[in-house]
Amino acid sequence: MRRYTIVIEEDEDGYYMAEVIELPGCFTQARSLDEVLDRLKEAIALYVEEKEIGK
């Protein structure tokens, strides 16, 4: 399993924004921390899958 550095910030409307530092353009947002983490896992999987297909 690979580890990534993520940054999560809460905006002024209460949404959480998350991005993966090592994967440019890999980010998501959600209303709760649990939801943003679930979405981020999915975004990482899709990002990695897309990169593997493009090899």
KOLDOVO-883335 format. One record per residue (C-alpha): residue in one letter; x, y, z. Coordinates in steps of 0.5 Angstrom, whole numbers, plus 500, padded with zeros to 3 digits. Example, Ala and Ser with C-alpha at 12.3 -4.5 7.8 and 13.67 -1.06 7.14 Angstrom:
BEGIN
A525491516
S527498514
end
This chain:
BEGIN
M500500500
R503507498
R502513503
Y501520500
T501527504
I494530504
V492537506
I485538508
E482545509
E475548511
D472553507
E468559510
D462555508
G464549512
Y466545506
Y472541507
M477541501
A482536500
E488535496
V494530495
I501533494
E504528490
L498527485
P497534481
G490535480
C488530485
F483533490
T476533492
Q471537497
A465534502
R461537507
S464532513
L471530514
D469522514
E466524507
V472528504
L476522506
D472517503
R472521496
L479522497
K480515497
E476514491
A480520487
I487517489
A484510486
L482513480
Y488518479
V493512480
E488507475
E488513470
K496514470
E497506469
I492506463
G496511460
K503508461
end
